[in-house]
Amino acid sequence: MSLLALGTFAVGTDAFVVAGFLPQMASELRVSEAAAGYSMTVFALCYAVFSPVLATLTATVPRRRLLVAALVVLGLANVGTALAPSFALLLVSRALAAAGAAGFTPNAGVAASSLVSAERRGRALALVISGLTIATAIGVSLGNLASRVMGWRAALGLVAGLCLLAGAGLAALLPYLSGGVRLPLTTRLAVLRNRGVRIILPVTVLGMAAAYTAYAYAIPAFGAVGVSPEDTQWMLLLYGVGAIVGAQLSGRLTDRFGGTRVLVAGYSVMVCALAALGGLSLLAGTFPVAAGVLAVAWGASCWCQTPPQQYRLIAAAPGEAPLVISLNAAGIYVGIAVGTFVGGLAGTANATWMFFSGAVLAAMAAGCLATTGRWARREQD
């Protein structure tokens, strides 16, 4: 199980590391910071498109072979990003990286579910997701530090090496898990006819959109509350600590109380944290301590979402767990694409917009969640 978490750590570091060196990358490629941030939007949109397509094309491939191949593609794509001479070619390499990530993350969740008993499924999913959360805590902060010491291209080279290292570990140590049954894409998407699945997925999109309106532009966002670019790595670290706590705690609480109650609490905290950060940005002062506390709460509320959402989807369609996990992963990245797009609309100089628009999206996620109460009772929340 820890090997799968290592793989998601590599994927998460790749997906989010750009936030740690956005200004340097934008300057060298001669684009605005908002435009550079849209590289995360491209990655996220491509992931959302590739996820169900790759799930169909690779359905019968043994899981170990598929997971290793996905990490190799991801590693090579990062080499391409590190060497990209122009922003256009960088976007192409990010699309290729999205293909590798889309081949890995949903299948890591499926593998985790297959390796444990049903009553431990929430904790297993949380452990795998912890690789992504640890990436936000360590990977992005280290990427920020490495980019300042060696440059952002060298930092991406390190990410490529991490992906290949994780792939080698899985190739050597992951138990054999057979592939599934090949199903047409239309058959896979037919699970959306299930009303429970159809009304749960929008919560994933809105919740992740709320989480990423400001995170993708972390350096200017924290700068608006008095945190220097050099100290942003500490804010990212605090955010990541909160993310780890939120993901692990939510897995255990989901097993005990069900997914809906965990999500209600998480979205409430997210609204408060983002609104408070937006309020601080309006004061135009220096608030590093308050920003650090709010960063922990923000991270915890953002990363408490995935285990309960996966739990709710599996409960709604227990016979189609691989399909709904794949669709949820696609929903996560649609949400990231929406969030990074919305966050950049007013430009990176307007952190107040980033924080308050995120708070509004989190409130919308809570409202969407409220409409699923009847289905939540079927989960025995």
Secondary structure per residue as TSV (DSSP state, phi and psi in degrees):
chain	resnum	aa	ss	phi	psi
A	1	M	-	360.0	-38.7
A	2	S	H	-65.0	-29.4
A	3	L	H	-66.1	-37.3
A	4	L	H	-66.2	-38.5
A	5	A	H	-64.3	-37.3
A	6	L	H	-62.5	-40.6
A	7	G	H	-64.1	-43.4
A	8	T	H	-68.9	-26.7
A	9	F	H	-63.2	-43.7
A	10	A	H	-63.1	-44.2
A	11	V	H	-63.2	-44.7
A	12	G	H	-65.4	-40.2
A	13	T	H	-60.7	-43.3
A	14	D	H	-63.3	-43.1
A	15	A	H	-69.0	-34.6
A	16	F	H	-109.6	-9.0
A	17	V	G	-64.3	-25.4
A	18	V	G	-57.5	-32.8
A	19	A	G	-60.4	-24.5
A	20	G	G	-81.5	-15.7
A	21	F	S	-139.7	32.0
A	22	L	H	-56.8	-46.8
A	23	P	H	-62.1	-41.8
A	24	Q	H	-63.7	-43.6
A	25	M	H	-64.1	-43.5
A	26	A	H	-62.2	-42.4
A	27	S	H	-64.0	-45.7
A	28	E	H	-68.6	-35.6
A	29	L	H	-89.8	0.4
A	30	R	T	59.9	48.2
A	31	V	-	-130.6	166.0
A	32	S	-	-72.5	161.0
A	33	E	H	-63.3	-37.0
A	34	A	H	-62.3	-43.1
A	35	A	H	-64.4	-42.4
A	36	A	H	-61.3	-37.1
A	37	G	H	-63.6	-27.4
A	38	Y	H	-69.6	-9.7
A	39	S	H	-62.5	-31.1
A	40	M	H	-71.6	-34.2
A	41	T	H	-63.0	-44.8
A	42	V	H	-61.9	-46.6
A	43	F	H	-55.6	-48.1
A	44	A	H	-66.0	-43.5
A	45	L	H	-64.1	-43.2
A	46	C	H	-64.4	-39.3
A	47	Y	H	-58.2	-47.5
A	48	A	H	-60.9	-36.6
A	49	V	H	-74.7	-44.3
A	50	F	H	-70.7	-29.7
A	51	S	H	-57.2	-55.0
A	52	P	H	-69.5	-32.2
A	53	V	H	-66.0	-47.1
A	54	L	H	-67.5	-33.6
A	55	A	H	-60.7	-35.0
A	56	T	H	-74.0	-47.2
A	57	L	H	-69.5	-28.0
A	58	T	T	-110.1	17.1
A	59	A	T	-56.5	-39.0
A	60	T	T	-91.7	-1.9
A	61	V	S	-73.3	132.1
A	62	P	-	-53.8	141.3
A	63	R	H	-60.6	-40.4
A	64	R	H	-62.6	-45.8
A	65	R	H	-61.7	-42.0
A	66	L	H	-66.1	-45.2
A	67	L	H	-63.6	-41.4
A	68	V	H	-66.1	-45.1
A	69	A	H	-61.0	-39.2
A	70	A	H	-63.0	-40.6
A	71	L	H	-69.5	-33.4
A	72	V	H	-64.6	-45.6
A	73	V	H	-59.5	-43.3
A	74	L	H	-63.0	-42.3
A	75	G	H	-62.9	-45.4
A	76	L	H	-65.6	-35.8
A	77	A	H	-64.7	-35.7
A	78	N	H	-68.3	-34.0
A	79	V	H	-61.2	-42.9
A	80	G	H	-61.7	-40.7
A	81	T	H	-64.3	-43.0
A	82	A	H	-63.1	-30.9
A	83	L	H	-97.1	-3.6
A	84	A	-	-59.1	124.1
A	85	P	S	-84.0	-11.7
A	86	S	S	-143.4	162.0
A	87	F	H	-66.1	-35.6
A	88	A	H	-61.6	-45.2
A	89	L	H	-69.5	-31.8
A	90	L	H	-62.0	-41.0
A	91	L	H	-63.7	-36.9
A	92	V	H	-62.8	-43.3
A	93	S	H	-67.3	-31.8
A	94	R	H	-69.6	-34.4
A	95	A	H	-64.7	-40.3
A	96	L	H	-65.3	-40.1
A	97	A	H	-60.9	-37.6
A	98	A	H	-62.1	-36.0
A	99	A	H	-62.8	-43.7
A	100	G	H	-63.0	-44.3
A	101	A	H	-63.9	-40.4
A	102	A	H	-66.1	-28.2
A	103	G	H	-78.0	-20.4
A	104	F	H	-97.1	-57.2
A	105	T	H	-59.0	-49.8
A	106	P	H	-62.1	-38.8
A	107	N	H	-71.2	-27.7
A	108	A	H	-64.8	-40.4
A	109	G	H	-65.0	-41.4
A	110	V	H	-63.9	-43.4
A	111	A	H	-62.0	-41.6
A	112	A	H	-61.3	-42.9
A	113	S	H	-63.9	-31.8
A	114	S	H	-76.8	-21.3
A	115	L	T	-91.9	-3.9
A	116	V	S	-131.5	167.4
A	117	S	-	-75.4	163.4
A	118	A	G	-60.3	-38.3
A	119	E	G	-72.3	-11.6
A	120	R	G	-108.9	11.9
A	121	R	H	-65.1	-41.8
A	122	G	H	-59.2	-44.1
A	123	R	H	-68.3	-36.5
A	124	A	H	-65.0	-43.8
A	125	L	H	-63.5	-39.2
A	126	A	H	-64.4	-36.9
A	127	L	H	-64.5	-43.9
A	128	V	H	-64.0	-44.3
A	129	I	H	-64.6	-25.3
A	130	S	H	-60.0	-26.0
A	131	G	H	-60.2	-40.1
A	132	L	H	-67.9	-41.1
A	133	T	H	-69.2	-39.4
A	134	I	H	-64.7	-32.8
A	135	A	I	-61.5	-38.0
A	136	T	I	-69.6	-30.5
A	137	A	I	-79.8	-43.1
A	138	I	I	-110.8	-47.7
A	139	G	I	-59.8	-48.7
A	140	V	H	-69.7	-39.6
A	141	S	H	-64.3	-44.1
A	142	L	H	-66.3	-35.4
A	143	G	H	-62.5	-40.7
A	144	N	H	-62.0	-44.7
A	145	L	H	-66.1	-45.6
A	146	A	H	-62.6	-36.8
A	147	S	H	-66.8	-33.3
A	148	R	H	-76.4	-29.3
A	149	V	H	-85.5	-43.9
A	150	M	H	-115.4	-13.8
A	151	G	-	103.5	154.5
A	152	W	H	-69.4	-28.6
A	153	R	H	-68.3	-41.5
A	154	A	H	-65.1	-35.9
A	155	A	H	-61.5	-40.6
A	156	L	H	-68.7	-31.4
A	157	G	H	-62.7	-38.2
A	158	L	H	-64.9	-38.6
A	159	V	H	-62.6	-40.9
A	160	A	H	-59.8	-44.0
A	161	G	H	-62.6	-38.1
A	162	L	H	-63.0	-42.6
A	163	C	H	-60.1	-45.1
A	164	L	H	-68.1	-36.4
A	165	L	H	-64.3	-44.2
A	166	A	H	-63.0	-39.1
A	167	G	H	-62.8	-40.3
A	168	A	H	-64.5	-40.0
A	169	G	H	-63.5	-42.5
A	170	L	H	-66.5	-39.1
A	171	A	H	-60.8	-35.2
A	172	A	H	-85.6	-31.8
A	173	L	H	-123.3	-16.4
A	174	L	S	-71.1	131.5
A	175	P	-	-61.2	154.8
A	176	Y	-	-69.7	132.1
A	177	L	-	-133.9	123.5
A	178	S	-	-70.1	160.7
A	179	G	-	-76.3	179.0
A	180	G	-	-99.6	-156.9
A	181	V	-	-96.3	135.1
A	182	R	-	-72.3	127.1
A	183	L	-	-127.5	142.6
A	184	P	-	-60.3	154.6
A	185	L	H	-59.1	-37.7
A	186	T	H	-63.4	-35.0
A	187	T	H	-69.0	-40.4
A	188	R	H	-62.1	-43.4
A	189	L	H	-74.5	-11.3
A	190	A	G	-64.0	-18.4
A	191	V	G	-61.6	-19.6
A	192	L	G	-69.2	-12.5
A	193	R	G	-70.6	-18.9
A	194	N	S	-70.1	116.6
A	195	R	H	-61.8	-35.4
A	196	G	H	-60.7	-45.8
A	197	V	H	-64.7	-42.0
A	198	R	H	-65.2	-31.9
A	199	I	H	-95.0	-10.3
A	200	I	H	-85.1	-39.8
A	201	L	H	-58.9	-38.7
A	202	P	H	-59.9	-27.4
A	203	V	H	-64.0	-40.5
A	204	T	H	-59.3	-47.2
A	205	V	H	-62.1	-49.2
A	206	L	H	-67.0	-40.6
A	207	G	H	-65.0	-42.6
A	208	M	H	-73.1	-32.3
A	209	A	H	-61.0	-43.7
A	210	A	H	-60.0	-39.5
A	211	A	H	-67.0	-28.3
A	212	Y	H	-109.1	3.2
A	213	T	H	-60.5	-38.8
A	214	A	H	-105.9	-29.0
A	215	Y	H	-61.8	-37.7
A	216	A	T	-62.6	-22.1
A	217	Y	T	-119.8	45.8
A	218	A	H	-58.5	-40.2
A	219	I	H	-64.3	-53.0
A	220	P	H	-68.9	-30.3
A	221	A	H	-65.4	-49.3
A	222	F	H	-70.1	-28.2
A	223	G	H	-59.9	-30.8
A	224	A	T	-70.6	-15.2
A	225	V	T	-110.9	22.0
A	226	G	T	90.5	15.1
A	227	V	-	-98.9	125.5
A	228	S	-	-71.7	157.6
A	229	P	G	-56.0	-35.7
A	230	E	G	-67.4	-31.7
A	231	D	G	-90.5	-4.2
A	232	T	H	-60.9	-30.3
A	233	Q	H	-59.2	-32.0
A	234	W	H	-72.8	-35.4
A	235	M	H	-66.0	-41.1
A	236	L	H	-64.1	-36.7
A	237	L	H	-64.6	-43.5
A	238	L	H	-64.8	-41.1
A	239	Y	H	-56.8	-45.0
A	240	G	H	-66.8	-37.1
A	241	V	H	-60.2	-45.5
A	242	G	H	-61.0	-38.9
A	243	A	H	-62.1	-43.1
A	244	I	H	-62.6	-47.5
A	245	V	H	-62.1	-44.8
A	246	G	H	-62.7	-43.6
A	247	A	H	-67.6	-44.7
A	248	Q	H	-69.5	-43.0
A	249	L	H	-66.2	-37.9
A	250	S	H	-66.6	-34.3
A	251	G	H	-62.0	-44.7
A	252	R	H	-68.9	-42.3
A	253	L	H	-67.9	-33.3
A	254	T	H	-64.1	-43.2
A	255	D	H	-60.0	-30.6
A	256	R	H	-90.6	-43.8
A	257	F	H	-113.5	-9.8
A	258	G	-	92.1	164.1
A	259	G	H	-74.1	-34.2
A	260	T	H	-64.9	-44.8
A	261	R	H	-64.7	-38.0
A	262	V	H	-63.5	-42.3
A	263	L	H	-67.9	-38.7
A	264	V	H	-58.3	-46.3
A	265	A	H	-63.8	-42.7
A	266	G	H	-63.0	-45.7
A	267	Y	H	-68.5	-32.2
A	268	S	H	-63.3	-44.2
A	269	V	H	-65.0	-39.8
A	270	M	H	-64.3	-43.7
A	271	V	H	-58.3	-47.4
A	272	C	H	-64.9	-43.6
A	273	A	H	-65.0	-47.0
A	274	L	H	-68.7	-38.4
A	275	A	H	-65.4	-38.6
A	276	A	H	-65.9	-42.2
A	277	L	H	-63.1	-39.1
A	278	G	H	-62.8	-39.8
A	279	G	H	-64.3	-40.7
A	280	L	H	-63.4	-37.7
A	281	S	H	-65.1	-27.9
A	282	L	H	-72.4	-23.8
A	283	L	H	-79.2	-15.2
A	284	A	T	53.8	41.4
A	285	G	S	-118.6	-165.0
A	286	T	-	-114.1	114.2
A	287	F	-	-133.9	59.5
A	288	P	H	-64.7	-38.1
A	289	V	H	-67.3	-49.3
A	290	A	H	-61.3	-40.6
A	291	A	H	-62.3	-38.7
A	292	G	H	-64.8	-43.8
A	293	V	H	-63.0	-44.6
A	294	L	H	-68.2	-31.0
A	295	A	H	-63.4	-39.7
A	296	V	H	-62.2	-47.4
A	297	A	H	-63.9	-40.4
A	298	W	H	-61.0	-49.5
A	299	G	H	-61.1	-43.6
A	300	A	H	-62.9	-43.1
A	301	S	H	-70.2	-33.3
A	302	C	H	-68.2	-42.9
A	303	W	H	-97.2	5.6
A	304	C	T	-82.7	-4.4
A	305	Q	S	-77.2	-42.9
A	306	T	H	-65.7	-49.0
A	307	P	H	-57.0	-47.1
A	308	P	H	-67.3	-33.0
A	309	Q	H	-67.0	-42.7
A	310	Q	H	-62.9	-40.6
A	311	Y	H	-59.4	-46.3
A	312	R	H	-65.3	-40.1
A	313	L	H	-67.3	-42.1
A	314	I	H	-65.2	-37.0
A	315	A	H	-65.7	-34.4
A	316	A	H	-75.1	-30.0
A	317	A	S	-139.6	69.6
A	318	P	G	-62.9	-23.9
A	319	G	G	-87.0	-2.1
A	320	E	G	-131.3	40.1
A	321	A	H	-55.4	-47.3
A	322	P	H	-59.5	-37.1
A	323	L	H	-68.3	-45.7
A	324	V	H	-72.0	-31.4
A	325	I	H	-66.1	-40.5
A	326	S	H	-63.5	-43.4
A	327	L	H	-66.0	-36.8
A	328	N	H	-65.6	-39.6
A	329	A	H	-61.1	-41.3
A	330	A	H	-62.7	-40.8
A	331	G	H	-62.4	-37.4
A	332	I	H	-58.4	-45.6
A	333	Y	H	-79.2	-26.3
A	334	V	H	-62.8	-42.5
A	335	G	H	-62.2	-42.6
A	336	I	H	-61.9	-41.7
A	337	A	H	-61.8	-44.4
A	338	V	H	-63.2	-45.8
A	339	G	H	-62.7	-45.8
A	340	T	H	-66.4	-34.1
A	341	F	H	-67.4	-48.3
A	342	V	H	-63.2	-42.2
A	343	G	H	-61.3	-33.3
A	344	G	H	-88.8	-3.4
A	345	L	T	-60.2	-41.3
A	346	A	T	-91.7	5.0
A	347	G	-	86.8	156.9
A	348	T	T	-75.0	-6.3
A	349	A	T	-81.4	-9.2
A	350	N	-	-110.0	75.4
A	351	A	H	-67.1	-30.1
A	352	T	H	-58.4	-42.7
A	353	W	H	-60.4	-45.1
A	354	M	H	-58.7	-48.7
A	355	F	H	-68.4	-46.7
A	356	F	H	-72.1	-34.6
A	357	S	H	-66.1	-35.3
A	358	G	H	-64.2	-41.6
A	359	A	H	-62.4	-40.5
A	360	V	H	-64.1	-42.9
A	361	L	H	-64.4	-37.3
A	362	A	H	-64.8	-39.0
A	363	A	H	-65.1	-37.8
A	364	M	H	-65.0	-38.1
A	365	A	H	-62.3	-41.9
A	366	A	H	-63.8	-39.6
A	367	G	H	-65.0	-40.6
A	368	C	H	-63.4	-40.1
A	369	L	H	-61.7	-37.2
A	370	A	H	-62.3	-27.2
A	371	T	T	-76.0	-9.7
A	372	T	T	-100.8	17.6
A	373	G	H	-57.9	-40.0
A	374	R	H	-64.0	-38.5
A	375	W	H	-73.0	-31.6
A	376	A	H	-63.0	-36.5
A	377	R	H	-65.1	-29.6
A	378	R	H	-68.0	-21.1
A	379	E	T	-79.7	-7.2
A	380	Q	T	67.4	40.0
A	381	D	-	-64.9	360.0
